[in-house]
Every structure is written in structure tokens, then in C-alpha cells.
Amino acid sequence: MEAILKAALPGIILIVEALVLLVVALLHVAYTTYAERKVIGHMQQRLGPNRVGPRGLLQPIADVVKLLAKEDIVPLGADKGLFYLAPFISLVAGATSLAVIPIWNRFVLADVNVGLLVILALSSLSSYGVILAGWSSNSRYAFLGGLRASAQVVSYEVAMALSLVGVMLMAGSMNLSEIVKAQISSPFKIYALPQIIGFFVFMVSAIAETNRVPFDLPEAETELVAGYFVEYSAIRFALFYLAEYFGMVVMSAVAVTCFLGGWAGPFEVPGLPFFWFLIKLYALLFFYIWVRATLPRYRYDQLMGLGWKVLIPLALLNIVITGGLKLWW
């Protein structure tokens, strides 16, 4: 019996770590929605949520309870299996990406050698949820939103993948922990400075990848319908909403890991090895919110033109420059 427990102990520890990471991530996702409403409220000279709990701190919990209590409606003629499955695909793909991101030196659930490829693969997979939601709803409006989402995601995934090639060349690895260690031992301590072009391309592509303003064409708020999830209600709508904010958290965490030195900081904080990781993560999440409050929405032709005519050539130029400098030195 003792031998069985010893053999099962690593698996039990991994499950506990995964549950802890999931709970912490869900709390961050829930309160990112609260932070966004409060920050944009102050930027636009209004209050934001301030009724439920002190300073509105319980508003995310109230929103979840409200959505759980609403009626779950399925439109006539919809493909029920795919209609039910689509929001789970988007959410699970986004949440699974956290498994390969090192929060600090000794905490990463899956320290795989191809961590960057895993992130890109799961990011591509999450877009299938959006496309299937539009197709399975039996609605022309939802289908149009799904088509726009697929075109947008394909365009900006290419630019995002190319923007990370410079990081791979400099670090000599696709393992995210090794990338952070390579940054720590480099002269700049972060790759955002020598890879400033790649960092710019990645951040713009990440905003488009998560369908955020000014690139939220699949679910444009100024239209009469809500894009690909127009037929969704109650908890299934909430799953899409959570998937968007999970995407924000994951993309910000990837940017912190690949460009901003991960868990490393100017000095160590005793007992809080993840302190600098969270500070950088919060700064990038604030950047998402700031962009939403500031920039107007692109037209669709401008959106596609930016991806194919500007970001992809810039990412290719960054690869050529990085490769040339790598060979030179």
C-alpha cells in the first residue's frame, strides 16, 4: 500500500497544482472583467460597478449567478451537438495553454521542449470554437461573424508565430523556461528591447487574436447583433465571455515569458517568487484595457490589410535581422 501511495504521489501533487492554477486563473479572469469596467469607467469619467459589495467587488460573482439562473435557449434547426460543444472548445483550449507557462522557476505544470508550439496550437484550436458557434447556430448573422473570425484569426496567427521566431533564435530553444533563463543571462535581461519589432508585432497580433478592440470585428458591439454568439444565452454565453478573457491572460503571460523576462525582476521578493511575473502580467492586462478605452474600431479591410501588408512583412524583417545578427556574433 505504501509503495502504491509513493508511486501515486507525483500524480496527486500534479493534480493539486493544476487545480490551484485553474482556480487562480479563473479568479484573475473574473476580476479582469471588473478591473476593465472600473478602469474604463474612470477613463470616461463615470463610476463603473459600485453597488454589489464594497466598491462593487462582488459584481463578477453576481454576474455569474445571474447568467447561471437565465434560461439556456437553443435555436430551432441548430446542430445541437456542435452548438453545445463550441463554447467549451474555446474555453478549454485557452485554459490549457496555462499548463506550459512557467509562473516562476519551480512552477510549471508541463515543462515541455516545444512549449511555444503548444501555445500556438492551442490558440489555433480555440478559434474552432468561434467558427463552430457561428456555423452551428443556424443563423446567417452568427455565420457571418464566424467567417470574419476565421479570416481574422488565420491572418494574425501567421504574424504572431513569425514574431516569436526571433525569440526562438535568440534563446536557441522553444522551451519557455529556457527562454526566460536565456533572457536573464542576456545583456538586456529582457528580449523586448533587442526584439522590439517582434514585441510590437506580437502585441498587436495578440489583440486581434483575442478579438479585442480595435479588432473586435467578429463581435462588433455597434452592430444590431453580437456576431458569432448572437444565438447564445445564459451560461454558454458566459463561457465565450470567459474564453475571451482567458485569451487575454494567456497572451499577456506569453508576452511576459518571451519578451519581458518572465519571473525575473530587479530584485527578489522573499516568499513571493511569482511577484514580478504578476506585476508584468497586470501591466499588460492594463494595456489591453487602455487600448479598448482609447482606439476606435478598424474597418474590416483595414484589419486584413494591417495583418497581411504590415505585420507579416515586419515579422519577416525581424527574422532576417535577428538571423543576420546571430550569424555575425
Secondary structure, DSSP 8 states (H G I E B T S, - for coil): -HHHHHHHHHHHHHHHHHHHHHHHHHHHHHHHHHHHHHHHHHHTTS--S-SSSGGGTTHHHHHHHHHHHS-----TT--HHHHHHHHHHHHHHHHHGGGGS-SBTTB-S---TTHHHHHHHHHHHHHHHHHHHHHHTT-HHHHHHHHHHHHHHHHHHHHHHHHTHHHHHHHT-S-HHHHHHHHHTSSSSSSTTTTHHHHHHHHHHHHHHTT-TTS-GGG-TTSSS-GGGTT--HHHHHHHHHHHHHHHHHHHHHHHHHHS-TT--SS--TT-TTHHHHHHHHHHHHHHHHHHHH-----HHHHHHIIIIIIHHHHHHHHHHHHHHHHH-
